[in-house]
Structure formats: C-alpha cells, structure tokens
Amino acid sequence: MELILDAYGYQAVIARNGEEGLAAARNQLFDLILLDLMLPEVDGFEVLRQLEADPDLADIPVVITSARARPTTKEEAVELGADFYLTKPYRKAELLDVITTFLDEDSEDV
C-alpha cells in the first residue's frame, strides 16, 4: 500500500500498530486514515472507537482495508465510524478510487 500511495504522490504516514496510529493521528493533521483491523497491541476496532471519541479526530474519514470479509465485521466497523470498507485483496485501482473519492469530497467542503 505504501508503494502505491508514494507512486501516486500521496504522503503516507505508516503506523505499525494501533498505538502508533493513534499517536500519529493526535500529532498530525490527516485528510484520510487507511486502517487495518488486525493490528498488534490495539486493534483497528479500538482505534476506530478512540478516533470517534476524540472531537479533533472524529471528522477524519476512515477507510478500513482488511482481509476480514464477514458482513458482521463490516457492519461493526461502520457502526464504530468507518466511512468505507475495502476488503483485501483489492486492486490498486480500487484503492486509488476510494482515496480519490474521499479526498475530492473533502476538498469540496473547503
């Protein structure tokens, strides 16, 4: 994913676990968060809970990228605040379309 983002001119901040991701979100301004559910230490569901509970972070769009494809998992992620759920494996074009959609929506709000 990092290679795709870099190749298309996106600046990616990579977090290796949920704690790093939450710390990065609290210390930097992001236009979009791509989040896996299966993370060490703090899983993606807990990251979603904490993002949604923080008024400074709750408005950042969150796209889940996960191999967990069960409908109940997707429903839970959306209930917790995910804006989109992209099931792995995904095509590069799918990822870029989702990113573009959310970033274009964000720029229209300005």
N, C-alpha and C positions, 0 to 999 in steps of 0.2 A: 504494500500500500504506500509506504514511504517513497519508493521509487516512482510510482505513478504520480503521486502528488508533486514531487520535485520536478518531474519531466514536464508537467503542465503548469509550472510556475506558482504553485501553491507553497506557502511557507508552513511546514508541518512541525509541530512540537510533539515529540514522541514520549509517551509515558509507559514504563514497563510494568506498572501495576496500578491499582486503583488509587492508592495513596499518592503516588506521584502525579497521577492525572488530576486529582482534586487540588493538590498543591499548585499545579500549573494553572488550573482554571481560576484559582483565587489570586494568583500573582500576575496574570497576563490577561489581556483583552482578546477574546476569541470571537470569530464570526460564526464558527460552526465547531461542534465536537463530534468526532467519529469515535464510537465507543464499542468495545467488545464486551460481552457479558462474562466471559470466562477469564477473569483476571486473578492473579495471585493477591493475597492479603485482603484486599477489599474488592468484592466482585462488582460487576457492572450494574447490577440491580441496586446495590447500596450507593454506588456513585450517582446513579440517577436520583435516588432519594435525597441525597445530600445536595445535588445541584438544584433540584426543585425547591428545597427548603431554604436556599440562600437567595434572598431577593436580588442580589447583584448578579447571580448566575442563572436564575430561572428562565430568563428570556433568550438564552443562547440555544439555538436549535441543536438537538442531539439526534444523530443518526446512529442506530445500532448496526454494527456489522458483526454477525455471529453465525456460527455453524449450527446453533440450536434453532431448529426449524419448526418445532411443535407450535400449533396455533395458540395454545395456552401461554407459552413463553412470549410470543409476540404480543398477545393481549396484555399480559402483565407489564411488559416493557412500555407499551403505550399508556397504560393506566398510571404508571410511575412518571410519565412525562416525555418519553421518547417521541420524536416527531416523525420518524420513519424507521423502518426495519428492513435491512438489506441482508439477505441470507447468503452465507458463504457456501460454496464458492460463487462468486459473482464475476461478471465480465468487467473489464476495465471501463467499457463504455457505460455500463450501468452505474458504477461508482461515480464517474465523472458527471453523468446526467443528474444524479441525486445532488451532488455537491453544487453544480451549476444552478439547479432549481432553488436550493435554499439560499445561496449567495445572491442570486438575482432577486429573490423575494426580499431579502434584507436590504439591498440597495434601493429598491422601490420605496421602502419606508422612510428613507432619508429625505 
